[in-house]
Structure formats: C-alpha cells, structure tokens
Amino acid sequence: MIRAAGDIINIADAERALDIGHSEAAKLLSRWTGQGWLRRVGPGAYAPVELASLTSDRVLDDPWVLVPSLYGPAYVGGRTAAEHWDLTEQIFLDIVVMTARTVRARNQQRHGANFTLKHVQRHTLFGTSTVWRGRTQIAVSDVHRTVVDMLDDPEIGGGIQHVADCVATYFSLKERDDDKLIAYAVRLGNGAVFKRLGFLAEHGSRSTKLIQTCLAHMTQGNAKLDPALSCRRVISRWRLVVPESWARAVSV
C-alpha cells in the first residue's frame, strides 16, 4: 500500500491497493494508526511511521508532501516558492500554500509544520512547476508566477520590502522573462500587480518596454504599495499610494 500511495496514504489509496471497500479501508487505517504503524496527519490522510521513529512524534522529514493530500488542488507559493527558486536567502518558518479549497483558518499547524494558506479560485492555478519531494509530486509556482503572486499580495511575499528584494533578484536572472510576467499578470486580473511591478521596475530595471507595458495595463483608482503598511503619499504616475519612507527613497 505504501508503494502504491507514496508518502501520504489516503483512504482511496488503501481501497485501490488492497481491493477493499471504503468503510473497511477507513477502519483498517484507523486500526493501524492505533497500533502505531501510521499517524493521522489530516482528514482521511495518514503518514507511515518508520521503525526508527516509532517512539518519536516526528514522522515526516519534508512537510511539503502534506500539501497535495491536505490542501489540493493547491501549489506551494509566495515566500516559500521564492526561497525554493533562490530569489531570497531569507529562511521562513512557515510554508505558504495557495489552495482552491475553502480556508477556515489561514494559519494551520499540521504534523509540527506551520502552513500559511491563501484561498484562490481554481482557474488561477496556473504557472506552476512540478517538483518531486520523496515519492510525492508537488506543484510549486514557477519563478515568474512567484513574482506575480507576491506583487498581487505582498503579505505572502513577506512584506513589500522583501518582495522588492526578490523582484530585484529576478531582474538579474538569466531566466527572467518580462513577457511571461505580463502574461501571468493579465491572466490573474489584478491591476495592482502592474502598478507595483511598474513602480519597482522603474527604480530597479532598465527595461523601458516593461515599464511602458505596465503603464499600458494600468487600471483606474489608487492601490497601496503594501496594504499592511500606512501609505499616504500618492504617486500619480503609477496610481500607487506608498509609505513616506518609500517616497523619500525614490525622490518622489
């Protein structure tokens, strides 16, 4: 059953592997959990316990493997993906997950790991890459989608200063693809992304084309550079409201 299911075993996996009914599979997994061979990591999801860790509370070396079973359809994104793609050297203690499932609690602790969840519409689950962690396939936003997501919601990027640092790193990558950034932003449909991207690009990129494209996609109304900060200075060119410190830094 472990060979068929991988790192996380669901009731449906037990049904298929053992050719038994749903009720019998659920009872079997529950019994094995009581005997200490499995540990429940979520509703209907179990992790096999290695012999060396039977007396330990720790089962999984890599909590990323929980994402498909507990939150799928979903992908790892935001600051966690930025760390994965080497956009930052900063280490965060949580795992950011963009999930199409209903989110009842934004911050969850599962099996000793901290997850920060953001609910997204199913049609926005694009721009991802598949990575293998152990025997589990996990979707993670590609480097371009990671940048767009953090511009869409600076909070999942660790705040606008960290987002700006990640964007600056992205601009220096050989994998940089401004056309893909724009395509993703258009598909996501949040005009604030273009305002933030254009503003940061104007002060950190030499791409006139990117800046002009962002200007061309500007929407009406003002957006905050970071909704979590006190923003009072309006930069009319970008219809962006920024903190005083940012206004002074760019001599606006």
C-alpha positions as CSV (number, residue, x, y, z in Angstrom):
1,M,0.0,0.0,0.0
2,I,2.9,2.4,0.8
3,R,4.5,1.5,-2.5
4,A,1.2,2.4,-4.3
5,A,0.4,5.6,-2.3
6,G,3.7,7.2,-1.6
7,D,4.5,9.4,1.4
8,I,0.8,10.1,2.3
9,I,-1.8,7.4,2.3
10,N,-5.5,8.3,1.8
11,I,-8.5,6.0,2.2
12,A,-8.9,5.8,-1.5
13,D,-5.3,4.6,-1.8
14,A,-6.0,1.8,0.6
15,E,-9.1,0.9,-1.3
16,R,-7.2,0.6,-4.6
17,A,-4.1,-1.1,-3.3
18,L,-6.0,-3.7,-1.1
19,D,-9.1,-4.0,-3.3
20,I,-11.4,-3.4,-0.4
21,G,-14.4,-1.1,0.3
22,H,-14.3,2.4,1.6
23,S,-15.6,1.5,5.1
24,E,-13.2,-1.4,5.5
25,A,-10.3,0.7,4.3
26,A,-11.1,3.5,6.8
27,K,-11.3,1.1,9.7
28,L,-8.1,-0.6,8.6
29,L,-6.2,2.7,8.5
30,S,-7.7,3.7,11.9
31,R,-6.6,0.3,13.4
32,W,-3.1,0.6,12.1
33,T,-3.0,4.2,13.5
34,G,-4.0,2.9,16.9
35,Q,-1.2,0.3,16.7
36,G,1.3,3.0,15.9
37,W,2.1,2.0,12.3
38,L,0.5,5.1,10.9
39,R,-0.1,8.6,12.1
40,R,-3.0,10.7,11.1
41,V,-1.9,14.0,9.5
42,G,-5.2,15.3,8.3
43,P,-8.8,14.2,7.5
44,G,-8.5,10.8,5.9
45,A,-4.7,11.2,5.4
46,Y,-2.1,9.2,7.1
47,A,1.7,9.0,7.1
48,P,3.5,5.7,7.5
49,V,5.8,5.5,10.6
50,E,9.4,4.3,10.0
51,L,10.6,1.8,12.6
52,A,13.3,4.1,13.7
53,S,10.7,6.8,14.7
54,L,8.1,4.7,16.4
55,T,8.8,6.3,19.7
56,S,9.0,9.8,18.2
57,D,6.4,12.4,17.4
58,R,8.2,13.2,14.2
59,V,7.3,11.2,11.1
60,L,7.8,13.3,8.0
61,D,11.2,14.8,7.2
62,D,9.6,17.0,4.5
63,P,6.2,18.6,5.3
64,W,5.8,19.7,1.7
65,V,4.5,16.1,1.0
66,L,1.4,17.0,3.0
67,V,0.3,19.7,0.6
68,P,-1.4,17.6,-2.1
69,S,-3.4,15.5,0.3
70,L,-4.4,18.2,2.8
71,Y,-4.9,21.2,0.5
72,G,-5.0,20.1,-3.1
73,P,-5.8,21.4,-5.6
74,A,-3.0,23.7,-4.5
75,Y,0.5,24.8,-5.0
76,V,3.4,26.0,-2.8
77,G,3.9,29.7,-3.5
78,G,4.7,33.1,-2.1
79,R,7.8,33.5,0.1
80,T,8.2,29.7,0.3
81,A,8.5,29.5,-3.5
82,A,10.8,32.5,-3.5
83,E,13.1,30.6,-1.2
84,H,12.8,27.5,-3.4
85,W,13.9,29.4,-6.6
86,D,16.7,31.2,-4.8
87,L,15.1,34.6,-5.1
88,T,15.9,35.2,-1.4
89,E,18.4,33.9,1.2
90,Q,15.9,34.6,4.0
91,I,14.5,31.5,5.7
92,F,10.9,31.4,6.7
93,L,9.4,29.1,9.3
94,D,6.1,28.5,7.5
95,I,5.0,27.0,4.2
96,V,2.8,29.2,2.0
97,V,0.1,27.3,0.2
98,M,-2.3,28.6,-2.4
99,T,-5.3,26.4,-2.3
100,A,-8.6,26.2,-4.1
101,R,-10.1,24.5,-1.0
102,T,-12.2,26.5,1.5
103,V,-9.8,28.0,4.1
104,R,-11.3,28.0,7.6
105,A,-8.1,29.0,9.3
106,R,-5.4,31.0,7.5
107,N,-2.6,29.6,9.8
108,Q,-2.5,25.9,10.5
109,Q,-0.1,23.6,12.2
110,R,0.0,20.1,10.8
111,H,2.4,17.4,12.0
112,G,4.7,20.0,13.5
113,A,4.8,22.2,10.4
114,N,3.3,25.7,10.1
115,F,1.2,26.3,7.0
116,T,0.0,29.8,5.8
117,L,-2.9,29.3,3.5
118,K,-4.5,31.6,0.9
119,H,-7.7,30.7,-0.9
120,V,-7.6,31.1,-4.6
121,Q,-10.0,30.4,-7.4
122,R,-9.4,27.1,-9.3
123,H,-9.0,28.9,-12.6
124,T,-5.9,30.8,-11.2
125,L,-4.0,27.5,-10.6
126,F,-1.6,28.2,-13.5
127,G,2.1,29.0,-13.9
128,T,3.3,26.1,-11.8
129,S,6.1,23.5,-12.0
130,T,6.1,20.0,-10.6
131,V,8.8,19.0,-8.2
132,W,9.4,15.7,-6.6
133,R,9.8,15.5,-2.8
134,G,10.5,11.9,-1.9
135,R,7.8,9.9,-3.8
136,T,5.3,12.8,-3.9
137,Q,4.7,15.2,-6.8
138,I,4.1,18.7,-5.6
139,A,3.1,21.8,-7.6
140,V,5.1,25.0,-6.9
141,S,4.7,28.3,-8.6
142,D,7.3,28.8,-11.2
143,V,9.7,31.7,-10.7
144,H,7.6,34.1,-12.8
145,R,4.3,33.2,-11.1
146,T,6.1,33.5,-7.8
147,V,6.9,37.1,-8.5
148,V,3.4,37.9,-9.8
149,D,1.8,36.3,-6.7
150,M,3.9,38.3,-4.3
151,L,3.1,41.5,-6.2
152,D,-0.6,40.6,-6.1
153,D,-0.4,40.1,-2.3
154,P,2.8,41.4,-0.6
155,E,1.8,39.7,2.6
156,I,2.5,36.2,1.2
157,G,5.8,37.5,0.0
158,G,6.9,38.6,3.5
159,G,6.1,42.3,3.1
160,I,6.8,44.7,0.3
161,Q,10.5,45.3,1.2
162,H,11.2,41.6,0.9
163,V,9.1,41.4,-2.3
164,A,11.1,44.3,-3.8
165,D,14.3,42.5,-3.0
166,C,13.0,39.3,-4.7
167,V,11.9,41.3,-7.7
168,A,15.4,42.9,-7.9
169,T,16.9,39.4,-7.8
170,Y,14.5,38.2,-10.5
171,F,15.6,41.1,-12.8
172,S,19.1,39.8,-12.6
173,L,18.3,36.2,-13.5
174,K,19.0,34.7,-16.9
175,E,15.6,33.1,-16.7
176,R,13.9,36.5,-16.4
177,D,11.0,36.7,-18.8
178,D,9.2,40.0,-18.9
179,D,6.6,38.8,-21.4
180,K,5.7,35.9,-19.2
181,L,5.4,38.2,-16.2
182,I,2.9,40.4,-18.1
183,A,1.0,37.4,-19.4
184,Y,0.6,36.0,-15.9
185,A,-0.4,39.3,-14.5
186,V,-3.0,39.8,-17.3
187,R,-4.4,36.3,-16.6
188,L,-4.5,36.9,-12.9
189,G,-6.5,40.1,-13.4
190,N,-5.4,42.3,-10.5
191,G,-4.5,45.8,-11.8
192,A,-2.4,46.5,-8.6
193,V,0.2,44.0,-9.9
194,F,1.0,46.3,-12.8
195,K,1.2,49.3,-10.6
196,R,3.6,47.7,-8.1
197,L,5.6,46.0,-10.8
198,G,5.9,49.1,-12.9
199,F,6.9,51.2,-9.9
200,L,9.6,48.7,-8.8
201,A,10.8,48.2,-12.4
202,E,11.2,51.9,-12.9
203,H,13.6,52.1,-10.0
204,G,15.3,48.7,-10.4
205,S,15.2,47.7,-14.1
206,R,16.4,49.3,-17.3
207,S,13.6,47.7,-19.3
208,T,11.7,50.6,-20.9
209,K,9.5,48.1,-22.6
210,L,8.4,46.5,-19.3
211,I,7.7,49.9,-17.8
212,Q,5.7,51.0,-20.7
213,T,3.7,47.8,-20.8
214,C,2.8,48.2,-17.1
215,L,1.7,51.7,-17.8
216,A,-0.5,50.5,-20.7
217,H,-2.2,48.0,-18.3
218,M,-2.9,50.5,-15.6
219,T,-6.4,50.3,-14.1
220,Q,-8.4,53.2,-12.6
221,G,-8.1,54.1,-8.9
222,N,-5.2,54.0,-6.5
223,A,-3.7,50.9,-4.9
224,K,-1.5,50.7,-1.9
225,L,2.1,49.6,-2.4
226,D,1.6,47.3,0.6
227,P,-1.9,47.1,2.2
228,A,-0.3,46.2,5.5
229,L,1.6,49.5,5.8
230,S,0.5,53.1,6.4
231,C,0.6,54.5,2.9
232,R,-0.1,58.3,2.4
233,R,2.0,59.6,-0.4
234,V,0.3,59.2,-3.8
235,I,2.5,58.6,-6.8
236,S,0.1,59.7,-9.6
237,R,2.2,58.2,-12.4
238,W,1.6,54.7,-11.0
239,R,-1.7,55.4,-9.2
240,L,0.1,54.0,-6.2
241,V,0.0,55.1,-2.5
242,V,3.3,54.5,-0.8
243,P,4.7,55.0,2.7
244,E,6.7,58.2,3.3
245,S,9.9,56.2,3.6
246,W,9.4,54.8,0.1
247,A,8.5,58.2,-1.4
248,R,11.7,59.7,0.0
249,A,13.8,56.8,-1.1
250,V,12.8,57.3,-4.8
251,S,12.8,61.1,-4.6
252,V,9.1,61.4,-5.4
